[in-house]
Amino acid sequence: MWSFTYPAIVTTLQDDRAIIVQVVANSPIFNGTDDADGKQFRLQFASQWRGFTVTQVTSPTTAVGTFTDYIPFDLNNAANIYSGGFADNFRHGAWNSVDGWPSIVGFYDQRLIWANTTSQPSTLWFSQSADYANMAPTEEDASVIATDAIYATIASGNVDPITWIRSGQVLLIGTFSGEYEIVPPGNGSLGPTNISITQQSAYGSLSPTNAFKFGVATIFLQRGGNKVREMLYQFQFNAFNSKDISIVSEHIMRTRSGAKQMAYQVDPVSIFWIVCNNGDLVGCTYDRDQDIVAFHPHTISGGTVESAAVVPNSTRDDVYLVVNRTVGGSTVRYIEMISTMFDTDAGDTLATMNLLDCSATYSGSPATNISGLAYLNGETVYAIADGKLVGPFTVTAGTITLGVAASAVIVGLTYTSTFGSLSPEGGSQIGTSQGKRKTIKEISIRVKDSLPFKHGANLSDLTLIDAANFGTDLNADGSQGALKTGDVRFSPDLAWDQQATYYIVQDQPYPLTIDSLMPILVSNE
C-alpha cells in the first residue's frame, strides 16, 4: 500500500443506492484510462475509512467512482460532511488490472493469504484473523492490533517471485530462488508486529507450481524442473532442509525436458504425478514412513500430457489428464482418467480389465458393431471383448466391427510396459559383485492377478514366459493364460558379463503386478 497527498471530495450523491463521488487530488496520481478498470483506493475521514472504486478518470488529478459508504458527518456540526469533504489520508489499492492480481493463495493461522502480483511478486497479503474478506491493515482509528491484516515482503536481495505457500506447524514459502519459514518470533500468534521471515534453503522452486504436504514433509519441484525436493525440519540445525529425493533417478525428468506441473494422489497409492515438458508423465511413488521413493515414467499412447489434476471421490483419488492428440489430421484435447489398479479382490475380472489408453467401454446385449468411437476416427485400436484381446481394428465413422459378438467390450490404444533392472548386487567372497563377470541363473517373480509377459537380456530379443507358470498352452490360438497370483520362475538365459541386467515386458493390454523380484546371481571370482 502507498500513501499519497490528501484529495478533496467534491460532490456526493446517491443513485440506486450507489454512492457516486468525484475525487480531486492535489497531485497527478491517476494513470489515465488504466485506472478506470476498477482500481481501488481507501480514504480516511478521522477514524473511519471509505473504499473508493474508480469507474472513470477525467484527468491525472480527477476521477469518478463509487464509495462503500457515505462520508461521515462533521463531529461539531452534523449538517456538514467531515472536513468539508477533505480526506485525512489516502491509500492506493495493491491489486488491480494495472499492478496485477495475486497468483498464489493459501491459508495459515486462520488467515487467508494472497501473494505474487505483477508489480509486487515477493509480497504476501494476510487477511484479518478469522475474517477472510477483510484485508484492512488497521482499525478505523488507524491503530494496529494483533488481528489486523498483514502485509509482508520477502527481502532476499534477489528478484524473488513467490511460487507456493504451504501451511503446517509453521508457514513455508517457496520462491524462485529459495525456501522460507514464516513464524511469529515471540510468543503468541502471527500478527502485523509479530512476524519473522527466515530463509531456510536456496534451491528455488519451479514457477508456476504447487508444493504438497505429506506427513511432516513438504514436496516441491526445484527451479529448472529436473529435481524433486523434500523439505523437512532438522532438529539438530533448528532449520528446514530440502533434500533431493530424485537423485537416483535424476535422468528421468532431465531427459524429458524437465517438469512443468505436479499433482498429488493420496489413495489408493501415494503418488506424485509430474507432467514433463515433452508430454510424458512421470510418477513418484512416495511413502517416507516406509522409505519408499520410486520414480517411473509413462508415455501416453498416441498423445502428450499437458496438465494433470487429482480429484478425490468416495473410494479413491481420481487422476485426470489433459491429453493432446492428433486424430484425423486435427489436433484435439481429451480429458482422460488413469484407471484403477487391476485387482480381483476388488471385483475385477478379465472382462473388466482396462489397460488401454484413451479407452471407451460397452456393456449390454451381445453385439459385433461397437459405436461411439468417433473421437478415435482413423486410429488403430484393440478391444477386450468378454475378457479376450481382439484386433487390430481401424475406427471408421466412429465404429468397429468385432468378429464375434460380445456383451462387455473395452476399446482403446495399446501401449507397452517395460521393466529394466539395474546391475544386481549379490556380493562375493572377496567383496562386491559389481565390476565382476556374472550371470543370473534363475529369477522368481512374485506377481498378483497377472497374465503372461515376456523377458530377455535386451528389448530386441524377448521370450514369452513358459506355459508351465500359467497352466495353459500360450501358443494356442486366442489363448492368454489364466490369472496368476504367486511366484513365477524362469531362466532368463543371460550371458556372462559385468552387468547381468534383464528386462520384463508386457506388450499386451494384460495385467502384470510385480510385488517382488528374486534373482539367483552367480559371480565369477
Secondary structure, 3 states (H helix, E strand, C coil): CEECCCCEEEEEEEECCEEEEEEECCCCCCCHHHHHCCCEEEEEECCEEEEEEEEEEEECCEEEEEECCCCCECCCCCCCEHHHHECCEEEECCCECCCECCCEEEEECCEEEEECCCCCCCEEEECECCECCCCCCCCCCCCCCCCCCEEEECCCCCCCCEEEEEECCCEEEEECCCEEEEECCCCCCCECCECEEEEEECCCECCCCCCEEECCEEEEEECCCCCEEEEEEECCCCEEEEEECCHHHHHHHHCCCCEEEEEEECCCCCEEEEEECCCCEEEEEEEHHHCEEEEEEECCCCEEEEEEEEEECCCCEEEEEEEEEEECCEEEEEEEECCCCCCHHHCCCHHHCCCCEEEEEEEEEEEEEECCCHHHCCCEEEEEECCEEEEEEECECCEEEEEEEEEEEEEEECCCEEEECCCCCCCECCECCCCCCEEEEEEEEEEEEECCCEEEEECCEEEECCHHHCCCCCCCCCCCCCCEEEEEEECCCCCCECCCCCEEEECCCCCCEEEEEEEEEEECC
